[in-house]
Amino acid sequence: MIVQLAGGNDGLNTLVPFEDADYYRIRPTLAIPKDQALRVGDTQGLHPACGALHGLFQGGKLAVVQNVGYPNPNRSHFRSTEIWETASSSGDFLQTGWIGRYLDNSCAGMPAGSHDPLAVHANTLNGEPETLVGARGHPTFGLAAGGAGRGGSEESRRLLERDAAGTGASDTVNFLRHTLMDTLVTEVRVQRVLGDYRPGRAYRECVCVRP
């Protein structure tokens, strides 16, 4: 499972540098108190709301890699996202994503015309992520917030619903089918909640201009 967080995140308040005096000087109201940080080392700790992540860290199932970058970084948000999703250098412009290339290499033996999804992407507002784009077309299944971008995945959804309704297989297959049906039912409920959501206050419109 790969979790790609494409939204904004306050890194300094996620992994708190509680021994850095400048952190508290520059953030007099936002800084997390030292005694509230969930320690992952002598100088840093996780935000107190990250208790589940801290448990994984203590169990040896989570690692934090800081200061990740690449030579000659591009300052454009859009180009940087493209570099991230295609795993290219800043001077290269690739047409495929790094997961898509993995599917090209690892799933080349799929039968022609197969519609079984090789990957599932959730909460994608703009259709299939660039990360999943390969040189060959691969069937994927997407769950988009608010129902956006769902048209292209309806065939895959009908296939999954048909498979989930099957019977007469082994106990293991029937268990997987039951789990799949629960997932599809939950997805419908989530889409209903997202569709009915209305913010409690009005927000000013923001116009973003791409350079």
Buried (B, 14 or more C-beta within 10 A) or exposed (E): EEEEEBEEEEEBBBBBBBEBEEBBEEEEEEBBEEEEBBBBEEEBBBBBEBEEBBEEBEEEEBEEEEEEEEEEEBEEEEBBEBBBBBBBEEEEEBEBBBBBBBBBEEBEEBEEEEEEBBBBBEEBEEBBBBBBBBEEEBBBBBBBBEEBBBEEBEEBBEBBEEBBEEEEEEEEEEEBBEEBBEEBEEBEEBBEEBEEEEEEEEEEEEEEEEE
